[in-house]
Amino acid sequence: GDCLTTIANALRAGYSFPQSVEVVSREMEPPISDEFAQVSREVSMGVPLESALEAMGRRVGSMDLDLVITAVLIQREVGGNLAQILDNIGDTIQERIRMKREIFALTAQ
């Protein structure tokens, strides 16, 4: 959630997506900051952003992160408002977390 908000806000402020990745690497806490720093390093060494993101996805192994990476890669191909897309994904993830808590609470009764 916070990570997506940070990226979306950086994009709205005029940063490119790779610059937004750098912002996350500086402003978030580990392990998220470490993963985004790795992406930033790889891109600065000439690795295509798509490859660096996909490698992060494999390292982390999170369905939520895979969703974000897929959305970013599609947006880079077809265009669209990435900040808005990330906001929507963040809302979806938060709603899923809320529902899991609700289900857990109901089954724990």
The first five atom37 places (N, CA, C, CB, O) and aatype in JSON, in Angstrom:
{
  "aatype": [7, 3, 4, 10, 16, 16, 9, 0, 2, 0, 10, 1, 0, 7, 18, 15, 13, 14, 5, 15, 19, 6, 19, 19, 15, 1, 6, 12, 6, 14, 14, 9, 15, 3, 6, 13, 0, 5, 19, 15, 1, 6, 19, 15, 12, 7, 19, 14, 10, 6, 15, 0, 10, 6, 0, 12, 7, 1, 1, 19, 7, 15, 12, 3, 10, 3, 10, 19, 9, 16, 0, 19, 10, 9, 5, 1, 6, 19, 7, 7, 2, 10, 0, 5, 9, 10, 3, 2, 9, 7, 3, 16, 9, 5, 6, 1, 9, 1, 12, 11, 1, 6, 9, 13, 0, 10, 16, 0, 5],
  "atom_mask": [
    [1, 1, 1, 0, 1],
    [1, 1, 1, 1, 1],
    [1, 1, 1, 1, 1],
    [1, 1, 1, 1, 1],
    [1, 1, 1, 1, 1],
    [1, 1, 1, 1, 1],
    [1, 1, 1, 1, 1],
    [1, 1, 1, 1, 1],
    [1, 1, 1, 1, 1],
    [1, 1, 1, 1, 1],
    [1, 1, 1, 1, 1],
    [1, 1, 1, 1, 1],
    [1, 1, 1, 1, 1],
    [1, 1, 1, 0, 1],
    [1, 1, 1, 1, 1],
    [1, 1, 1, 1, 1],
    [1, 1, 1, 1, 1],
    [1, 1, 1, 1, 1],
    [1, 1, 1, 1, 1],
    [1, 1, 1, 1, 1],
    [1, 1, 1, 1, 1],
    [1, 1, 1, 1, 1],
    [1, 1, 1, 1, 1],
    [1, 1, 1, 1, 1],
    [1, 1, 1, 1, 1],
    [1, 1, 1, 1, 1],
    [1, 1, 1, 1, 1],
    [1, 1, 1, 1, 1],
    [1, 1, 1, 1, 1],
    [1, 1, 1, 1, 1],
    [1, 1, 1, 1, 1],
    [1, 1, 1, 1, 1],
    [1, 1, 1, 1, 1],
    [1, 1, 1, 1, 1],
    [1, 1, 1, 1, 1],
    [1, 1, 1, 1, 1],
    [1, 1, 1, 1, 1],
    [1, 1, 1, 1, 1],
    [1, 1, 1, 1, 1],
    [1, 1, 1, 1, 1],
    [1, 1, 1, 1, 1],
    [1, 1, 1, 1, 1],
    [1, 1, 1, 1, 1],
    [1, 1, 1, 1, 1],
    [1, 1, 1, 1, 1],
    [1, 1, 1, 0, 1],
    [1, 1, 1, 1, 1],
    [1, 1, 1, 1, 1],
    [1, 1, 1, 1, 1],
    [1, 1, 1, 1, 1],
    [1, 1, 1, 1, 1],
    [1, 1, 1, 1, 1],
    [1, 1, 1, 1, 1],
    [1, 1, 1, 1, 1],
    [1, 1, 1, 1, 1],
    [1, 1, 1, 1, 1],
    [1, 1, 1, 0, 1],
    [1, 1, 1, 1, 1],
    [1, 1, 1, 1, 1],
    [1, 1, 1, 1, 1],
    [1, 1, 1, 0, 1],
    [1, 1, 1, 1, 1],
    [1, 1, 1, 1, 1],
    [1, 1, 1, 1, 1],
    [1, 1, 1, 1, 1],
    [1, 1, 1, 1, 1],
    [1, 1, 1, 1, 1],
    [1, 1, 1, 1, 1],
    [1, 1, 1, 1, 1],
    [1, 1, 1, 1, 1],
    [1, 1, 1, 1, 1],
    [1, 1, 1, 1, 1],
    [1, 1, 1, 1, 1],
    [1, 1, 1, 1, 1],
    [1, 1, 1, 1, 1],
    [1, 1, 1, 1, 1],
    [1, 1, 1, 1, 1],
    [1, 1, 1, 1, 1],
    [1, 1, 1, 0, 1],
    [1, 1, 1, 0, 1],
    [1, 1, 1, 1, 1],
    [1, 1, 1, 1, 1],
    [1, 1, 1, 1, 1],
    [1, 1, 1, 1, 1],
    [1, 1, 1, 1, 1],
    [1, 1, 1, 1, 1],
    [1, 1, 1, 1, 1],
    [1, 1, 1, 1, 1],
    [1, 1, 1, 1, 1],
    [1, 1, 1, 0, 1],
    [1, 1, 1, 1, 1],
    [1, 1, 1, 1, 1],
    [1, 1, 1, 1, 1],
    [1, 1, 1, 1, 1],
    [1, 1, 1, 1, 1],
    [1, 1, 1, 1, 1],
    [1, 1, 1, 1, 1],
    [1, 1, 1, 1, 1],
    [1, 1, 1, 1, 1],
    [1, 1, 1, 1, 1],
    [1, 1, 1, 1, 1],
    [1, 1, 1, 1, 1],
    [1, 1, 1, 1, 1],
    [1, 1, 1, 1, 1],
    [1, 1, 1, 1, 1],
    [1, 1, 1, 1, 1],
    [1, 1, 1, 1, 1],
    [1, 1, 1, 1, 1],
    [1, 1, 1, 1, 1]
  ],
  "atom_positions": [
    [[0.81, -1.2, 0.0], [0.0, 0.0, 0.0], [0.85, 1.25, 0.0], [0.0, 0.0, 0.0], [0.76, 2.06, -0.92]],
    [[1.68, 1.41, 1.04], [2.52, 2.61, 1.14], [3.5, 2.72, -0.01], [3.28, 2.61, 2.46], [3.76, 3.82, -0.52]],
    [[4.03, 1.6, -0.42], [4.98, 1.58, -1.54], [4.3, 2.07, -2.81], [5.54, 0.15, -1.74], [4.87, 2.89, -3.54]],
    [[3.1, 1.58, -3.08], [2.38, 2.0, -4.29], [2.02, 3.47, -4.22], [1.11, 1.16, -4.47], [2.08, 4.18, -5.23]],
    [[1.64, 3.94, -3.04], [1.31, 5.36, -2.86], [2.54, 6.22, -3.12], [0.77, 5.62, -1.43], [2.46, 7.26, -3.76]],
    [[3.7, 5.77, -2.62], [4.95, 6.51, -2.82], [5.27, 6.61, -4.31], [6.11, 5.82, -2.07], [5.62, 7.69, -4.8]],
    [[5.14, 5.5, -5.03], [5.42, 5.51, -6.47], [4.42, 6.42, -7.19], [5.35, 4.08, -7.06], [4.8, 7.25, -8.0]],
    [[3.13, 6.26, -6.87], [2.09, 7.06, -7.54], [2.31, 8.55, -7.29], [0.69, 6.64, -7.04], [2.18, 9.36, -8.21]],
    [[2.64, 8.92, -6.05], [2.88, 10.33, -5.74], [4.11, 10.87, -6.47], [3.05, 10.52, -4.23], [4.11, 12.01, -6.94]],
    [[5.16, 10.05, -6.57], [6.36, 10.47, -7.3], [6.03, 10.68, -8.78], [7.49, 9.42, -7.14], [6.49, 11.64, -9.4]],
    [[5.23, 9.78, -9.35], [4.82, 9.92, -10.75], [4.02, 11.2, -10.94], [4.0, 8.7, -11.2], [4.21, 11.93, -11.92]],
    [[3.11, 11.48, -10.0], [2.3, 12.7, -10.1], [3.16, 13.95, -9.99], [1.22, 12.72, -9.01], [2.84, 14.99, -10.56]],
    [[4.28, 13.83, -9.25], [5.19, 14.97, -9.08], [6.09, 15.15, -10.3], [6.04, 14.78, -7.82], [6.9, 16.08, -10.34]],
    [[5.95, 14.27, -11.29], [6.71, 14.43, -12.52], [7.91, 13.52, -12.67], [0.0, 0.0, 0.0], [8.65, 13.61, -13.65]],
    [[8.12, 12.64, -11.7], [9.23, 11.68, -11.81], [8.89, 10.61, -12.85], [9.53, 11.03, -10.44], [7.72, 10.29, -13.06]],
    [[9.92, 10.07, -13.49], [9.74, 8.91, -14.36], [9.54, 7.68, -13.47], [10.96, 8.72, -15.34], [9.76, 7.75, -12.26]],
    [[9.13, 6.57, -14.07], [8.98, 5.35, -13.26], [10.31, 4.92, -12.65], [8.41, 4.22, -14.12], [10.35, 4.62, -11.46]],
    [[11.42, 4.89, -13.42], [12.7, 4.52, -12.78], [13.09, 5.48, -11.64], [13.81, 4.51, -13.83], [13.64, 5.03, -10.64]],
    [[12.81, 6.76, -11.79], [13.08, 7.71, -10.7], [12.19, 7.4, -9.5], [12.87, 9.17, -11.17], [12.62, 7.54, -8.35]],
    [[10.96, 7.0, -9.75], [10.04, 6.64, -8.67], [10.54, 5.41, -7.91], [8.63, 6.38, -9.23], [10.4, 5.33, -6.69]],
    [[11.13, 4.46, -8.64], [11.73, 3.28, -8.02], [12.85, 3.72, -7.07], [12.27, 2.29, -9.09], [12.98, 3.19, -5.96]],
    [[13.65, 4.68, -7.52], [14.74, 5.21, -6.69], [14.19, 5.87, -5.42], [15.58, 6.23, -7.5], [14.75, 5.7, -4.34]],
    [[13.09, 6.61, -5.55], [12.45, 7.24, -4.38], [12.05, 6.17, -3.36], [11.21, 8.08, -4.8], [12.3, 6.34, -2.16]],
    [[11.44, 5.09, -3.82], [11.04, 4.0, -2.92], [12.27, 3.41, -2.23], [10.29, 2.89, -3.69], [12.22, 3.11, -1.03]],
    [[13.36, 3.26, -2.96], [14.57, 2.66, -2.38], [15.13, 3.54, -1.27], [15.63, 2.43, -3.46], [15.78, 3.04, -0.35]],
    [[14.9, 4.84, -1.35], [15.4, 5.76, -0.32], [14.42, 5.97, 0.84], [15.71, 7.1, -0.94], [14.84, 6.11, 1.99]],
    [[13.12, 5.98, 0.54], [12.14, 6.41, 1.54], [11.45, 5.28, 2.29], [11.1, 7.24, 0.88], [10.94, 5.5, 3.39]],
    [[11.42, 4.08, 1.72], [10.73, 2.97, 2.39], [11.72, 2.21, 3.28], [10.08, 2.02, 1.35], [12.93, 2.44, 3.23]],
    [[11.17, 1.29, 4.07], [11.99, 0.46, 4.96], [12.33, -0.86, 4.27], [11.26, 0.2, 6.3], [11.62, -1.29, 3.35]],
    [[13.42, -1.5, 4.71], [13.69, -2.86, 4.21], [12.55, -3.79, 4.63], [15.05, -3.4, 4.76], [11.92, -3.53, 5.66]],
    [[12.25, -4.82, 3.91], [12.97, -5.3, 2.72], [12.55, -4.62, 1.41], [12.75, -6.79, 2.58], [13.21, -4.79, 0.39]],
    [[11.46, -3.84, 1.44], [10.99, -3.2, 0.2], [12.06, -2.29, -0.39], [9.7, -2.4, 0.45], [12.33, -2.32, -1.59]],
    [[12.67, -1.47, 0.47], [13.68, -0.53, -0.02], [14.85, -1.27, -0.66], [14.18, 0.37, 1.12], [15.39, -0.83, -1.67]],
    [[15.24, -2.39, -0.07], [16.36, -3.18, -0.61], [16.03, -3.72, -2.0], [16.72, -4.34, 0.33], [16.86, -3.67, -2.9]],
    [[14.82, -4.23, -2.16], [14.42, -4.78, -3.46], [14.38, -3.7, -4.53], [13.04, -5.46, -3.34], [14.85, -3.91, -5.65]],
    [[13.83, -2.53, -4.19], [13.75, -1.45, -5.17], [15.13, -0.86, -5.45], [12.8, -0.36, -4.69], [15.39, -0.4, -6.56]],
    [[16.02, -0.87, -4.45], [17.4, -0.42, -4.67], [18.1, -1.35, -5.66], [18.19, -0.37, -3.33], [18.86, -0.9, -6.51]],
    [[17.83, -2.65, -5.53], [18.41, -3.63, -6.46], [17.93, -3.36, -7.89], [18.02, -5.08, -6.03], [18.72, -3.39, -8.83]],
    [[16.64, -3.09, -8.05], [16.1, -2.76, -9.38], [16.79, -1.52, -9.92], [14.56, -2.54, -9.32], [17.2, -1.49, -11.08]],
    [[16.92, -0.5, -9.08], [17.56, 0.75, -9.48], [19.0, 0.52, -9.93], [17.52, 1.76, -8.32], [19.44, 1.04, -10.96]],
    [[19.74, -0.28, -9.15], [21.14, -0.59, -9.49], [21.22, -1.3, -10.83], [21.79, -1.45, -8.39], [22.03, -0.96, -11.68]],
    [[20.36, -2.3, -11.01], [20.38, -3.08, -12.25], [20.09, -2.18, -13.46], [19.36, -4.23, -12.19], [20.77, -2.28, -14.48]],
    [[19.09, -1.31, -13.33], [18.73, -0.41, -14.43], [19.89, 0.54, -14.73], [17.44, 0.38, -14.09], [20.18, 0.83, -15.89]],
    [[20.55, 1.04, -13.68], [21.67, 1.97, -13.89], [22.86, 1.27, -14.56], [22.11, 2.59, -12.56], [23.71, 1.93, -15.16]],
    [[22.92, -0.07, -14.45], [24.0, -0.83, -15.1], [23.59, -1.31, -16.49], [24.4, -2.03, -14.23], [24.32, -2.06, -17.13]],
    [[22.41, -0.87, -16.96], [22.01, -1.19, -18.32], [21.02, -2.33, -18.47], [0.0, 0.0, 0.0], [20.65, -2.68, -19.59]],
    [[20.6, -2.93, -17.35], [19.58, -3.99, -17.43], [18.25, -3.33, -17.79], [19.48, -4.79, -16.06], [17.88, -2.33, -17.18]],
    [[17.51, -3.87, -18.76], [16.19, -3.29, -19.07], [15.28, -3.3, -17.83], [15.52, -4.07, -20.23], [15.28, -4.25, -17.06]],
    [[14.52, -2.23, -17.66], [13.63, -2.11, -16.5], [12.72, -3.33, -16.38], [12.78, -0.83, -16.61], [12.51, -3.84, -15.29]],
    [[12.2, -3.78, -17.5], [11.29, -4.93, -17.49], [11.98, -6.15, -16.86], [10.82, -5.27, -18.92], [11.39, -6.84, -16.03]],
    [[13.22, -6.41, -17.26], [13.97, -7.56, -16.74], [14.25, -7.4, -15.25], [15.3, -7.73, -17.49], [14.13, -8.36, -14.49]],
    [[14.6, -6.19, -14.83], [14.89, -5.93, -13.42], [13.64, -6.13, -12.57], [15.45, -4.5, -13.23], [13.71, -6.69, -11.47]],
    [[12.49, -5.66, -13.06], [11.23, -5.84, -12.33], [10.85, -7.31, -12.25], [10.11, -5.03, -12.99], [10.43, -7.8, -11.2]],
    [[10.99, -8.01, -13.37], [10.64, -9.44, -13.38], [11.53, -10.23, -12.43], [10.74, -10.01, -14.8], [11.07, -11.16, -11.77]],
    [[12.82, -9.87, -12.36], [13.75, -10.53, -11.43], [13.32, -10.27, -9.98], [15.2, -10.05, -11.66], [13.37, -11.18, -9.15]],
    [[12.9, -9.03, -9.68], [12.42, -8.72, -8.34], [11.19, -9.56, -8.03], [12.1, -7.2, -8.2], [11.05, -10.08, -6.93]],
    [[10.3, -9.68, -8.99], [9.1, -10.49, -8.8], [9.44, -11.93, -8.46], [0.0, 0.0, 0.0], [8.81, -12.53, -7.59]],
    [[10.43, -12.48, -9.14], [10.85, -13.87, -8.85], [11.47, -13.97, -7.46], [11.86, -14.36, -9.91], [11.22, -14.94, -6.74]],
    [[12.28, -12.98, -7.07], [12.92, -13.01, -5.74], [11.88, -12.93, -4.62], [13.92, -11.85, -5.6], [11.96, -13.66, -3.64]],
    [[10.91, -12.04, -4.79], [9.95, -11.77, -3.72], [8.85, -12.83, -3.65], [9.32, -10.38, -3.91], [8.47, -13.26, -2.56]],
    [[8.35, -13.25, -4.8], [7.33, -14.29, -4.83], [6.0, -13.88, -4.2], [0.0, 0.0, 0.0], [5.39, -14.67, -3.47]],
    [[5.56, -12.65, -4.49], [4.29, -12.14, -3.95], [3.29, -11.95, -5.1], [4.51, -10.8, -3.18], [3.61, -11.34, -6.11]],
    [[2.08, -12.49, -4.91], [1.04, -12.29, -5.93], [0.73, -10.8, -6.11], [-0.24, -13.04, -5.54], [0.5, -10.35, -7.23]],
    [[0.74, -10.05, -5.01], [0.45, -8.61, -5.1], [1.53, -7.9, -5.91], [0.35, -7.99, -3.69], [1.22, -7.07, -6.77]],
    [[2.8, -8.23, -5.64], [3.88, -7.6, -6.4], [3.81, -8.01, -7.87], [5.25, -7.99, -5.8], [4.05, -7.19, -8.75]],
    [[3.49, -9.27, -8.13], [3.34, -9.72, -9.52], [2.27, -8.91, -10.25], [3.0, -11.22, -9.57], [2.43, -8.56, -11.42]],
    [[1.17, -8.62, -9.55], [0.1, -7.81, -10.13], [0.61, -6.42, -10.48], [-1.09, -7.71, -9.16], [0.32, -5.9, -11.56]],
    [[1.37, -5.82, -9.57], [1.92, -4.48, -9.8], [2.88, -4.5, -11.0], [2.66, -3.96, -8.53], [2.79, -3.64, -11.88]],
    [[3.78, -5.47, -11.02], [4.76, -5.56, -12.11], [4.06, -5.75, -13.45], [5.75, -6.72, -11.85], [4.41, -5.09, -14.43]],
    [[3.07, -6.63, -13.49], [2.32, -6.85, -14.72], [1.66, -5.56, -15.19], [1.26, -7.95, -14.52], [1.69, -5.23, -16.37]],
    [[1.05, -4.83, -14.26], [0.39, -3.56, -14.6], [1.39, -2.55, -15.14], [-0.33, -2.98, -13.37], [1.11, -1.86, -16.12]],
    [[2.56, -2.47, -14.51], [3.59, -1.52, -14.97], [4.04, -1.89, -16.39], [4.8, -1.51, -14.0], [4.17, -1.02, -17.25]],
    [[4.29, -3.17, -16.62], [4.77, -3.6, -17.93], [3.73, -3.36, -19.02], [5.16, -5.09, -17.9], [4.07, -2.93, -20.12]],
    [[2.46, -3.63, -18.71], [1.39, -3.37, -19.68], [1.27, -1.87, -19.94], [0.04, -3.93, -19.17], [1.16, -1.45, -21.09]],
    [[1.31, -1.07, -18.88], [1.19, 0.37, -19.03], [2.32, 0.91, -19.9], [1.19, 1.07, -17.66], [2.1, 1.82, -20.71]],
    [[3.53, 0.37, -19.74], [4.66, 0.84, -20.54], [4.45, 0.52, -22.03], [5.97, 0.21, -20.03], [4.97, 1.22, -22.89]],
    [[3.71, -0.54, -22.32], [3.43, -0.9, -23.72], [2.28, -0.1, -24.31], [3.11, -2.38, -23.82], [2.37, 0.39, -25.43]],
    [[1.2, 0.04, -23.55], [-0.02, 0.62, -24.12], [-0.32, 2.03, -23.63], [-1.19, -0.26, -23.81], [-1.22, 2.69, -24.16]],
    [[0.41, 2.5, -22.62], [0.17, 3.84, -22.1], [-0.92, 3.85, -21.05], [0.0, 0.0, 0.0], [-1.41, 2.79, -20.64]],
    [[-1.29, 5.03, -20.61], [-2.29, 5.17, -19.56], [-1.69, 5.85, -18.35], [0.0, 0.0, 0.0], [-0.48, 6.08, -18.28]],
    [[-2.54, 6.17, -17.4], [-2.14, 6.89, -16.21], [-1.64, 5.89, -15.16], [-3.31, 7.75, -15.64], [-2.44, 5.3, -14.44]],
    [[-0.32, 5.71, -15.08], [0.23, 4.7, -14.18], [-0.07, 5.03, -12.72], [1.73, 4.58, -14.38], [-0.33, 4.13, -11.93]],
    [[-0.03, 6.3, -12.35], [-0.33, 6.67, -10.95], [-1.73, 6.2, -10.57], [-0.2, 8.21, -10.75], [-1.93, 5.64, -9.5]],
    [[-2.7, 6.43, -11.45], [-4.08, 6.01, -11.19], [-4.19, 4.49, -11.14], [-5.02, 6.57, -12.26], [-4.88, 3.93, -10.3]],
    [[-3.49, 3.82, -12.06], [-3.5, 2.35, -12.08], [-2.97, 1.82, -10.75], [-2.66, 1.81, -13.27], [-3.55, 0.9, -10.17]],
    [[-1.86, 2.38, -10.27], [-1.26, 1.92, -9.01], [-2.17, 2.22, -7.83], [0.11, 2.58, -8.8], [-2.27, 1.41, -6.9]],
    [[-2.85, 3.37, -7.86], [-3.84, 3.67, -6.8], [-4.92, 2.59, -6.77], [-4.48, 5.07, -7.03], [-5.29, 2.11, -5.7]],
    [[-5.42, 2.23, -7.95], [-6.48, 1.21, -8.02], [-6.0, -0.14, -7.51], [-6.98, 1.07, -9.47], [-6.72, -0.82, -6.79]],
    [[-4.78, -0.52, -7.88], [-4.23, -1.79, -7.39], [-4.07, -1.74, -5.87], [-2.86, -2.1, -8.06], [-4.38, -2.71, -5.18]],
    [[-3.58, -0.61, -5.36], [-3.44, -0.45, -3.9], [-4.77, -0.62, -3.19], [0.0, 0.0, 0.0], [-4.85, -1.27, -2.15]],
    [[-5.82, -0.02, -3.76], [-7.16, -0.16, -3.18], [-7.61, -1.62, -3.19], [-8.17, 0.72, -3.94], [-8.18, -2.11, -2.22]],
    [[-7.34, -2.3, -4.3], [-7.71, -3.72, -4.43], [-7.0, -4.57, -3.38], [-7.38, -4.24, -5.84], [-7.61, -5.43, -2.75]],
    [[-5.71, -4.32, -3.2], [-4.93, -5.07, -2.22], [-5.45, -4.81, -0.8], [-3.42, -4.7, -2.31], [-5.61, -5.74, -0.01]],
    [[-5.71, -3.54, -0.49], [-6.23, -3.19, 0.84], [-7.58, -3.86, 1.1], [-6.37, -1.66, 0.98], [-7.83, -4.35, 2.2]],
    [[-8.43, -3.88, 0.08], [-9.74, -4.51, 0.22], [-9.59, -6.01, 0.45], [-10.61, -4.25, -1.02], [-10.32, -6.59, 1.26]],
    [[-8.66, -6.64, -0.25], [-8.42, -8.07, -0.06], [-7.93, -8.35, 1.36], [-7.39, -8.59, -1.1], [-8.36, -9.32, 1.99]],
    [[-7.03, -7.51, 1.87], [-6.53, -7.68, 3.24], [-7.68, -7.52, 4.24], [-5.41, -6.64, 3.55], [-7.8, -8.3, 5.19]],
    [[-8.53, -6.51, 4.02], [-9.67, -6.27, 4.91], [-10.6, -7.48, 4.92], [-10.44, -5.01, 4.49], [-11.06, -7.91, 5.98]],
    [[-10.87, -8.03, 3.75], [-11.77, -9.18, 3.66], [-11.17, -10.41, 4.34], [-12.09, -9.5, 2.2], [-11.88, -11.16, 5.01]],
    [[-9.86, -10.61, 4.19], [-9.2, -11.74, 4.85], [-9.35, -11.63, 6.36], [-7.7, -11.82, 4.46], [-9.64, -12.61, 7.05]],
    [[-9.15, -10.4, 6.88], [-9.3, -10.17, 8.33], [-10.73, -10.47, 8.78], [-8.93, -8.72, 8.7], [-10.95, -11.1, 9.82]],
    [[-11.69, -10.02, 7.98], [-13.1, -10.22, 8.31], [-13.43, -11.71, 8.33], [-14.0, -9.48, 7.3], [-14.1, -12.2, 9.24]],
    [[-12.97, -12.43, 7.32], [-13.22, -13.88, 7.25], [-12.56, -14.58, 8.43], [-12.69, -14.46, 5.92], [-13.16, -15.47, 9.04]],
    [[-11.33, -14.17, 8.76], [-10.62, -14.77, 9.89], [-11.39, -14.53, 11.18], [-9.19, -14.2, 10.0], [-11.54, -15.44, 12.01]],
    [[-11.88, -13.3, 11.36], [-12.63, -12.96, 12.57], [-13.91, -13.8, 12.66], [-12.98, -11.46, 12.6], [-14.27, -14.27, 13.73]],
    [[-14.59, -13.98, 11.54], [-15.83, -14.76, 11.53], [-15.57, -16.23, 11.82], [-16.55, -14.61, 10.19], [-16.34, -16.87, 12.54]],
    [[-14.49, -16.78, 11.27], [-14.2, -18.2, 11.48], [-13.59, -18.45, 12.85], [-13.26, -18.71, 10.39], [-13.58, -19.59, 13.32]],
    [[-13.09, -17.4, 13.51], [-12.48, -17.56, 14.83], [-13.52, -17.53, 15.95], [-11.44, -16.47, 15.07], [-13.21, -17.85, 17.09]],
    [[-14.75, -17.14, 15.61], [-15.8, -17.01, 16.63], [-16.27, -18.37, 17.13], [-16.99, -16.23, 16.09], [-17.15, -18.44, 17.99]]
  ]
}
